[in-house]
Amino acid sequence: MGKKVYLVSACLLGLSTRYDGGHNRNEKILQFCSRHYCIPVCPEQLGGLPTPRPPAEINGGDGADVLARRCLVVDRFGKDVTGAFLQGARQTLMLARLFNVAGAVLKARSPSCGLGRIYDGTFRGCLRAGDGVTAALLKKQGYHVFNENESINEN
């Protein structure tokens, strides 16, 4: 069986794409990428946000709510950055389709990439149930989405 193609949050590969200009290099994910073709993505950069940038959180919901226009993504200063998050999610979906990916490995807790648990919009480090905007869109389109803390089903 040949190598599969996955999208991977660029910060997990050691690229300095985090909001603060740092990264979240993860050896387990690097090992995963030694077995598969991995395409680094940062939805927030794809949406036009700079690095570094103020941290952002989903206010009043999760990524599915943002996609349905029921809530906003705002930065720490109260600036609405929803448009950039939606654009980044759409661009990431375009890459998933273009490269016929088997799935995506995304950064846990992120307002873009979080899966299952995301920051709650208070900027106090508290978590709530839900997915980030990009994770929600990829899941809605039928892609398998994982985070760096999960066992990745490679079948």
Secondary structure, DSSP 4 states (H G I P E B T S, - for coil): -PPPEEEEEGGGGT-S-STTS-----HHHHHHHHHSEEEEE-HHHHTT--SS---EEEESS-HHHHHTTSSEEEETTS-B-HHHHHHHHHHHHHHHHHTT-SEEEE-TB-TTT--SEEE-SSSSS-EEE---HHHHHHHHTT-EEEETTSPP---
